[in-house]
């Protein structure tokens, strides 16, 4: 039992950032968060994530909100630990121990704030931790992935959170192996493990 | 001294994938690779990375190639360890030890292949390792970041590789601190550490 972790995506630009926002949502889902909040997002993002839940399992949620401020301040009031990813923050190398201890408490809740450009000062002030994954410009998708990987130390890559999956990958040194459930989605899958390629 | 690590981006779709490809290049640069090869890419990607090198240091290179096949097979001939990131591969949790040992050899060379959709069988066969960062669909940007983070175990986040930087971030719990060199780029920076915000 680990803490509830949610993600708040702020500052994305419609259309231009849709693919990056989609990747951020997929990473949040695949790396152990339960939900992502986003503003001004293309409705196709939520539909896409729902389709992925149906095929690959789990109950990750995409929630559209009118603005990020009420979400941020409500979570602060609710006692969430707020972690803001920023290249200006403290190094994840230095704070990962504290974040792991907090996340190990099953009753704890954590909100990870993922900005695009020009995050307002208000977010830096509201955050319990401003955390950098290196002091070089790179990618909020990468920062989110590495932060969650550091917190969970690889345990998030297990399949336990992905109940109800129609398809499940069997790790393979060469090639592709996928197990399909009896409720295959009609694209030629048969129950049981088989080679796709 | 660690191995030379290069990245080969394959299968991206022009325009549609430009931002994702840019993120992949930035992650390769920030997380310890020396070069990324890409095909059919927007020339602005290389210009953008050069501008980032000028400001933030280092000599990361973007190299455009006509096709990925010659690069892949040339690297195989040159004795590179080829690591292909694929959700169908072996778990990074299981192979990270081997990859770290290989990367710890300063004379070794590694090519990380990062695909978009539908990577041909040929790549699976050519790779020494097909590695998954979880068996869930997510993001090649995240997969590249986590793989490099697992190999370098956080050491890649130091500033040693980024010589010649005009700007350098001083990690900060709240707010933004940036050091500018005496060769500031004229956008108002003065030498020495100062608060930007």
Interface residues (C-beta under 8 A of the other chain):
Chain A: X16 X17 X19 X20 X23 X24 X26 X27 X29 X30 X31 X52 X56 X86 X87 X88 X89 X90 X91 X92 X93 X94 X121 X124 X125 X127 X129 X130 X132 X133 X134 X135 X136 X137 X138 X139 X141 X142 X143 X144 X145 X146 X149 X150 X154 X156 X157 X159 X162 X168 X169 X171 X172 X173 X174 X175 X176 X177 X178 X197
Chain B: X16 X17 X19 X20 X23 X24 X26 X27 X29 X30 X31 X52 X56 X86 X87 X88 X89 X90 X91 X92 X93 X94 X121 X124 X125 X127 X129 X130 X132 X133 X134 X135 X136 X137 X138 X139 X141 X142 X143 X144 X145 X146 X149 X150 X154 X156 X157 X159 X162 X168 X169 X171 X172 X173 X174 X175 X176 X177 X178 X197
